[in-house]
């Protein structure tokens, strides 16, 4: 799989979100957050800063989902990435 241009193939990561007081948020609370965490499977040919296996936060409303070889991925553009961990 080779994304072209500024597209990035991302595998969404499910994470447990804990508040500063130690409270674990429910799945509904996590779903209401604007950003999702994911692992970069493959960056596109014109993506400079983001590399394979980077963990990123991206706008959950951006991009689209695809099933490639029986696995679900999210396809986003480089500008949808907010933070690289």
N, C-alpha and C positions, 0 to 999 in steps of 0.2 A: 504494500500500500504506500503510495507516494502522493501526498497532498501537494497541490501546486499553489504558487503565489503566496499570499499572506494567510492561507488557511492552516489551522492546527487541529490535529486529531487528539481528542482528550478522553481519558477514561475517568469517569466521575468517581470520587472517593467518598464513601460514607463515613462520617466522623461523628463522634459523640461530643457535643458542645457543652462545656461546663462554664458556669458563670464564675466571677471572681470570688463569690462566697461559697463555691463548691456545689451549687445546685446543677444537676444535669437537666438539660432542656429536652422536652418531648420531641418526637418526630414532627409534629405539627408546628411547633415553635421554630425548629430548624428550617422547615420548608418555607416559613414566612421570611426568612433572611434573604437579602437580595443577591448574595454572592455564594457560589459553590466552590468546593475544593476539588481539584482534579490532578491527574498525572498526565503529562504530555507523552503520548504514544509516538507521535511523529510530527515535527514541524514542517511547514511548507517550504518550497524552494526559495522564497524571498524573505523568510523569517530569519532575522539576524541574532537577536538576543536570547531567544528561548530555544532550549535544546531538549532532546529526548530524555525522558525520566525526570524533568523538572516538575516540582509540585507547584501548582499555581492556584490562585483564586480568580474566578471569572464571573461575569454577569450571567446569572442563571437564565435570564430572558433572551440572551444572545444565542445565535447559532441554531443548529438543528441536530436532531438525532438520526443516526443511521445504524443499521445492523450490517456488520462486515464480518464474514466468516463466522456467523453465529454469535458474535459478541456485539454488545451495544456500545456505541461511542457517540460523543458529542463533537460536532465540527464547529469551530469558532474561528473568528479572525483574530489576528494579532492585537488589534485595537481593543478587543473585548477582555484582554488580560489586565487585571488590576494589580496583582502582586505576584512575584516569583519568590518562593521560599528557598 
